[in-house]
Each structure stands twice: as C-alpha cells, then as structure tokens.
Amino acid sequence: MTKKNDKQNDMNVWKRNNIPALEFCSLPRAAELLNCHLNDLIHFIQVGAIEICLALHDFEAALFTLGAWEESNEWEEKFPPKLMTKYTNKSPLSLFMPKAEFDMNPTATARVRRLYQNKDIPGLKKPILNLSGLWALSLSHLPHSFFNALKNNEEISFTSFNLSFKEADVPLNLDNYDDYVIMAQPLTEHLYASGLLNEADVKPIATITVKDIFITRCQIEKIYSYIGQDIPNFINGGVRQSQPNELMIEKSVPEVNTNKVGEFLEMLIRCVPELGDDVMKATANKRHSILSAFLERQQKEGKFNNMKMPASATIEKYFKI
C-alpha cells in the first residue's frame, strides 16, 4: 500500500475538508468536497454507482407494490394514519405519511378514512402517501434527456410517468420482495378519467436543475472510498440494473389486447344510428370531431356528465381500422 493510500485511509472526506460529516448536500457541493468535476459525479450516477435524491415536502404519491403486506393488511397495521405523524421504514432520511381524511366528530363511527389510488380496482388499489425528506430517484424511469440536461445545467421536467422514488440509501433486493423497501410514484389515476389514458393531460408536474439534486453522506463516502479503484456499477457488473418490469411499477392500467378492444368499440359505434359508418370511414381528426360532438349532445341531455373525451391519438390506438 502506498503512502498516498495510507493518508487517504487516515483522513476521511470530512476531515480532509475540515468539517463535521454532512448528512447530505447538493450535487455541486459534493463535487467540491470530493475535489472532482461535477460531470464525474453525473457519470457515476449514470452508470449506477451512486444514487441521487430529491428533497420533498408532502409530495403526494402512491405506493408501488405491497406484496405480502397487502394480503395480510400488515401495511395498515404498521403505519396507521395519525395527525402530524410521519413514519420511516428503513431510511431515516425518507419520511412518509399515509394520506387519510380525519373526522373530528367524537360521535363518528369511522374517525379515519384512508385514501387510495384506484380504490375500486382490485390489483391496482394502492395507499396514497405524502413523501417528505430525501427520496432517491429511480434511474429506470428518468427522462432520456436527464443526464445531458444535468451536464448542461438545463431545466429537467418530470411527468407522472418518468418520476419514481425509493427510500434513500437502501438497496433494492430484487430477489426478495419480503425484504420490503418503500417505492412510490406520482398519482396517475386522474389521467384515466375516461377509462383510457388521456395523453393531452400528461403534463409536467415538477421542474428541477442540477442544484435541486441531493446526494447523501453514504454516497459521498462510497465515492471517496473507491478513489483510484473500480467502483461497482452497471457496466462492470458490480451493480444489478433493475428494469421497470422488475420493480412492477404501474405505468398504466393492466395490459389489454388493443385489437380486441378496437373490435368491440367498432361494434358499439356501429350500433349507434347517429354514428355508424360515418365514424368508421372518417379520418382520425374527423372521427374525433364527430365523437366529441356526439358526447356534447348527450351531456346537454344530462347523460355521461362525468365523461371526458380522450385525445384523438389515444382513441386511434384502440381502433382496428
């Protein structure tokens, strides 16, 4: 072992900077502490060597999966909603509060009503949480432009479908879902108001820059301990790269056979005298106009008032024509 390595082992990253250990800091500050370029840290993030976090305050999200907890109601028993009470699971940095409505009337039979996403759909019903503190970003769902935007100090916008969270500093055990790590994703139920995904409603819900990204003490010390060595990552096989399907993230409603759905929709439309062949033979834009006008007439008669016409592109995905 060289004298340089001896010195590095004797002087940790905090002593080297003459400060007590920081529990977390911004990504640019971490580059200063580690005496490296910001782009070096971005590289380590990109290859899965370290994780990064966003600081949240009562961010509304839905739990990904519950596994055995769901079947036994263990989640509800372990984390009952309480006023002004935030829980942690495995990471002290990642706080959450089960969302609920509280009835303060002392005579009420049900004082607490838990809130769920897709509460009436078996298999998709998930508890809604308010996330606070630091939550790690899931790399598998980030926008394609994410890393280039970081390097160029550009703004990065997220939708409900490319933003997902995991407890900070807690590795996922993809082979053992009983070793439970909390993962959560922004709510998406409202995007399916008509039953199909309305792509026109998929809009940015958060915008950040590199200064909004945080890195924890654990990740900083990990980088420092591997100076001059290979750090485990996706490329050298030291880190297993999770795919969205491995995490079982509900990005949409259950997969359906769009051809069969299209055939069924076509049959229904042909059964409506005001629609029929005119709709099926029309162009995509014309078809959407006819259907929109039909729905508007029905709503004027007091029917289907909660129905919202999907975008034309969404409708066309389901037509077998």
C-alpha positions as CSV (number, residue, x, y, z in Angstrom):
1,M,0.0,0.0,0.0
2,T,1.4,3.4,-1.0
3,K,1.8,6.3,1.4
4,K,-0.9,8.2,-0.6
5,N,-3.4,5.4,0.1
6,D,-2.4,5.3,3.8
7,K,-3.0,9.0,4.0
8,Q,-6.4,8.7,2.3
9,N,-7.5,6.0,4.7
10,D,-6.3,8.0,7.7
11,M,-8.1,11.2,6.5
12,N,-11.7,10.7,5.5
13,V,-13.5,13.1,3.2
14,W,-14.9,15.2,6.1
15,K,-11.5,15.6,7.9
16,R,-10.0,16.4,4.6
17,N,-12.4,19.3,4.3
18,N,-12.1,20.4,7.9
19,I,-15.8,20.0,8.6
20,P,-18.1,17.6,10.5
21,A,-19.8,15.0,8.4
22,L,-22.8,16.3,6.4
23,E,-25.8,14.0,6.3
24,F,-26.5,15.2,2.7
25,C,-25.6,18.1,0.4
26,S,-26.3,19.3,-3.2
27,L,-24.6,17.6,-6.1
28,P,-22.4,20.7,-6.9
29,R,-21.3,20.8,-3.2
30,A,-20.4,17.1,-3.2
31,A,-18.1,17.7,-6.2
32,E,-16.3,20.4,-4.2
33,L,-15.9,18.1,-1.2
34,L,-14.6,15.2,-3.3
35,N,-12.3,17.6,-5.4
36,C,-13.7,16.3,-8.7
37,H,-15.7,17.7,-11.6
38,L,-19.5,17.8,-11.4
39,N,-19.6,15.7,-14.6
40,D,-17.6,13.0,-12.9
41,L,-20.4,12.6,-10.3
42,I,-23.0,12.7,-13.1
43,H,-21.1,9.8,-14.8
44,F,-21.2,7.8,-11.6
45,I,-24.9,8.3,-11.3
46,Q,-25.5,7.3,-15.0
47,V,-23.6,4.0,-14.5
48,G,-25.5,3.2,-11.3
49,A,-22.5,3.5,-9.0
50,I,-24.3,6.0,-6.7
51,E,-27.9,7.2,-6.3
52,I,-29.3,10.8,-6.1
53,C,-32.2,12.3,-4.3
54,L,-34.8,15.0,-4.4
55,A,-35.9,16.9,-1.3
56,L,-39.7,16.5,-0.9
57,H,-42.3,18.1,1.3
58,D,-45.6,16.4,1.5
59,F,-45.3,15.2,-2.1
60,E,-48.4,13.1,-3.0
61,A,-47.6,9.7,-4.4
62,A,-48.9,6.1,-4.5
63,L,-47.1,3.0,-3.2
64,F,-45.8,0.8,-5.9
65,T,-46.4,-2.7,-4.6
66,L,-47.2,-4.2,-1.3
67,G,-46.6,-8.0,-1.8
68,A,-47.3,-10.0,1.3
69,W,-48.0,-6.8,3.3
70,E,-51.1,-6.2,1.1
71,E,-52.6,-9.7,1.7
72,S,-52.2,-9.6,5.5
73,N,-53.1,-5.9,6.0
74,E,-49.7,-5.5,7.6
75,W,-49.2,-2.1,6.0
76,E,-52.3,-0.7,7.6
77,E,-51.4,-2.1,11.0
78,K,-47.8,-1.0,10.9
79,F,-48.4,2.5,9.6
80,P,-51.8,3.8,10.8
81,P,-52.6,7.4,9.7
82,K,-52.1,9.9,12.5
83,L,-52.3,13.7,12.6
84,M,-48.9,15.3,12.3
85,T,-47.1,11.9,12.4
86,K,-44.5,10.9,9.8
87,Y,-43.0,7.5,9.6
88,T,-39.8,6.0,8.3
89,N,-39.3,2.4,7.2
90,K,-35.6,1.6,6.6
91,S,-34.1,5.0,5.8
92,P,-34.1,7.8,8.4
93,L,-33.9,10.3,5.6
94,S,-37.1,9.2,3.8
95,L,-40.2,10.2,5.7
96,F,-43.8,9.5,4.7
97,M,-47.3,9.9,6.0
98,P,-50.2,7.7,4.9
99,K,-52.9,10.0,3.5
100,A,-56.3,10.0,5.2
101,E,-59.3,12.1,6.0
102,F,-60.0,12.6,9.7
103,D,-63.5,13.1,11.1
104,M,-63.1,15.1,14.3
105,N,-66.7,14.5,15.4
106,P,-66.4,12.4,18.6
107,T,-69.6,10.5,17.7
108,A,-68.4,9.4,14.3
109,T,-68.2,5.6,13.8
110,A,-65.2,5.9,11.4
111,R,-62.8,8.6,12.6
112,V,-60.1,7.9,10.0
113,R,-60.7,7.1,6.3
114,R,-57.5,6.0,4.4
115,L,-57.1,7.3,0.9
116,Y,-56.1,5.0,-2.0
117,Q,-55.4,5.3,-5.7
118,N,-57.7,3.2,-7.8
119,K,-59.6,2.3,-4.6
120,D,-62.3,0.4,-6.6
121,I,-59.9,-1.6,-8.9
122,P,-58.6,-4.8,-7.4
123,G,-54.9,-5.2,-8.2
124,L,-54.4,-1.5,-8.7
125,K,-55.6,-0.2,-5.4
126,K,-52.6,1.3,-3.6
127,P,-52.2,3.6,-0.5
128,I,-51.6,7.2,-1.1
129,L,-48.7,8.7,0.8
130,N,-47.3,12.2,1.4
131,L,-43.5,12.0,1.0
132,S,-41.1,14.3,2.8
133,G,-37.3,14.4,3.3
134,L,-34.9,12.8,0.8
135,W,-36.1,10.2,-1.6
136,A,-33.9,8.5,-4.2
137,L,-34.7,8.7,-7.9
138,S,-35.3,5.5,-9.8
139,L,-32.9,5.6,-12.8
140,S,-35.0,3.3,-14.9
141,H,-37.8,5.9,-15.3
142,L,-35.9,9.1,-15.8
143,P,-36.4,11.2,-19.0
144,H,-34.0,10.3,-21.8
145,S,-32.5,13.8,-21.7
146,F,-31.9,13.7,-18.0
147,F,-28.1,13.3,-17.9
148,N,-27.4,15.6,-20.8
149,A,-29.5,18.3,-19.1
150,L,-27.6,17.8,-15.9
151,K,-24.3,18.3,-17.6
152,N,-25.5,21.4,-19.4
153,N,-27.2,22.9,-16.2
154,E,-30.6,22.8,-18.1
155,E,-34.0,22.5,-16.6
156,I,-35.5,19.0,-16.4
157,S,-39.2,18.4,-16.4
158,F,-40.9,15.3,-15.0
159,T,-44.3,13.9,-15.6
160,S,-46.1,11.3,-13.5
161,F,-44.7,8.6,-15.7
162,N,-40.9,9.4,-15.6
163,L,-40.6,10.1,-11.9
164,S,-40.4,7.5,-9.3
165,F,-38.9,7.2,-5.8
166,K,-37.2,4.8,-3.5
167,E,-36.0,5.1,0.1
168,A,-32.6,6.8,0.2
169,D,-29.5,4.7,0.8
170,V,-31.5,1.4,0.9
171,P,-30.6,-1.1,-1.8
172,L,-33.3,-3.0,-3.5
173,N,-33.3,-6.7,-3.2
174,L,-34.9,-7.7,-6.4
175,D,-34.9,-11.4,-5.4
176,N,-36.7,-10.9,-2.1
177,Y,-39.8,-8.7,-2.0
178,D,-40.4,-9.6,1.6
179,D,-37.3,-7.5,2.4
180,Y,-39.5,-4.5,1.9
181,V,-38.2,-1.2,0.6
182,I,-40.8,1.5,0.0
183,M,-41.1,2.7,-3.6
184,A,-43.6,5.3,-4.7
185,Q,-44.8,7.1,-7.9
186,P,-46.8,10.2,-8.6
187,L,-50.6,9.7,-8.8
188,T,-51.9,8.7,-12.3
189,E,-55.5,7.8,-11.7
190,H,-56.7,11.2,-12.8
191,L,-55.1,10.7,-16.2
192,Y,-57.6,7.8,-16.9
193,A,-60.8,9.7,-16.2
194,S,-62.4,8.3,-19.3
195,G,-61.0,4.8,-18.8
196,L,-58.2,5.3,-21.3
197,L,-55.1,7.3,-20.9
198,N,-55.7,10.9,-22.0
199,E,-52.3,11.8,-23.3
200,A,-53.2,15.5,-23.5
201,D,-53.4,15.6,-19.7
202,V,-49.9,14.2,-19.2
203,K,-48.1,17.4,-18.3
204,P,-45.0,18.3,-16.3
205,I,-45.6,18.1,-12.5
206,A,-42.0,19.2,-11.4
207,T,-39.1,21.0,-12.9
208,I,-35.6,20.9,-11.5
209,T,-31.9,21.8,-12.2
210,V,-28.7,20.2,-11.0
211,K,-28.8,22.4,-8.0
212,D,-32.0,20.7,-6.8
213,I,-30.4,17.3,-6.7
214,F,-29.0,16.0,-3.4
215,I,-26.5,13.3,-2.5
216,T,-26.3,11.6,0.9
217,R,-23.4,11.1,3.2
218,C,-23.4,7.4,2.4
219,Q,-23.0,8.0,-1.3
220,I,-20.2,10.6,-0.8
221,E,-18.3,8.3,1.5
222,K,-18.7,5.5,-1.0
223,I,-17.1,7.5,-3.8
224,Y,-14.3,8.6,-1.6
225,S,-13.5,5.0,-0.5
226,Y,-13.1,4.0,-4.2
227,I,-10.8,6.7,-5.3
228,G,-8.2,5.2,-7.6
229,Q,-10.2,1.9,-7.9
230,D,-13.0,0.4,-9.8
231,I,-16.3,1.4,-8.3
232,P,-19.1,-1.1,-8.6
233,N,-21.6,-0.1,-11.4
234,F,-23.8,-1.4,-14.2
235,I,-21.0,-1.7,-16.7
236,N,-18.6,-3.8,-14.7
237,G,-21.3,-6.0,-13.2
238,G,-20.9,-4.7,-9.7
239,V,-24.5,-3.4,-9.6
240,R,-27.6,-5.1,-10.9
241,Q,-29.6,-2.9,-13.3
242,S,-33.2,-3.0,-12.5
243,Q,-35.8,-2.8,-15.2
244,P,-39.2,-1.2,-14.8
245,N,-40.9,-4.6,-15.1
246,E,-38.7,-5.9,-12.3
247,L,-40.0,-3.2,-10.0
248,M,-43.5,-3.9,-11.1
249,I,-44.3,-0.2,-11.5
250,E,-47.9,0.5,-12.7
251,K,-47.2,2.9,-15.5
252,S,-50.7,2.3,-16.9
253,V,-53.8,0.1,-16.4
254,P,-53.3,-3.6,-16.9
255,E,-52.2,-4.6,-20.4
256,V,-55.0,-5.2,-22.8
257,N,-55.4,-6.6,-26.3
258,T,-56.0,-3.4,-28.2
259,N,-57.2,-5.3,-31.3
260,K,-60.0,-6.9,-29.3
261,V,-60.9,-3.6,-27.6
262,G,-60.9,-1.9,-31.1
263,E,-63.3,-4.6,-32.5
264,F,-65.6,-4.1,-29.5
265,L,-65.5,-0.3,-29.9
266,E,-66.3,-0.6,-33.6
267,M,-69.3,-2.8,-32.8
268,L,-70.6,-0.4,-30.3
269,I,-70.2,2.6,-32.6
270,R,-71.9,0.8,-35.5
271,C,-74.9,0.1,-33.2
272,V,-75.5,3.9,-32.6
273,P,-77.5,5.3,-35.5
274,E,-76.1,8.8,-35.2
275,L,-72.6,7.4,-35.6
276,G,-72.2,4.2,-37.5
277,D,-70.3,4.1,-40.8
278,D,-69.7,7.9,-40.8
279,V,-67.4,7.5,-37.8
280,M,-65.6,4.3,-39.0
281,K,-64.9,5.7,-42.5
282,A,-63.8,9.2,-41.3
283,T,-60.2,10.4,-40.9
284,A,-58.8,10.4,-37.4
285,N,-59.4,14.2,-36.9
286,K,-62.9,14.0,-38.3
287,R,-63.7,10.9,-36.3
288,H,-62.7,12.7,-33.1
289,S,-64.8,15.7,-34.0
290,I,-67.9,13.5,-34.6
291,L,-67.4,11.6,-31.4
292,S,-66.8,14.9,-29.4
293,A,-70.0,16.4,-30.8
294,F,-72.0,13.3,-30.0
295,L,-70.7,13.3,-26.4
296,E,-71.5,17.0,-26.1
297,R,-75.1,16.4,-27.3
298,Q,-75.5,13.6,-24.8
299,Q,-74.2,15.8,-21.9
300,K,-76.7,18.5,-22.8
301,E,-79.3,15.9,-22.2
302,G,-77.8,15.2,-18.8
303,K,-76.1,12.0,-19.7
304,F,-72.4,11.0,-19.2
305,N,-71.7,14.2,-17.4
306,N,-68.5,12.8,-15.8
307,M,-67.2,11.5,-19.2
308,K,-64.3,13.3,-20.8
309,M,-63.4,12.7,-24.5
310,P,-59.9,11.1,-24.8
311,A,-57.4,12.7,-27.2
312,S,-57.6,11.7,-30.8
313,A,-54.3,9.8,-30.7
314,T,-55.5,7.8,-27.7
315,I,-58.7,6.8,-29.5
316,E,-56.8,5.7,-32.6
317,K,-54.7,3.3,-30.7
318,Y,-57.8,1.2,-29.9
319,F,-59.5,1.2,-33.3
320,K,-58.8,-1.8,-35.5
321,I,-59.3,0.1,-38.8
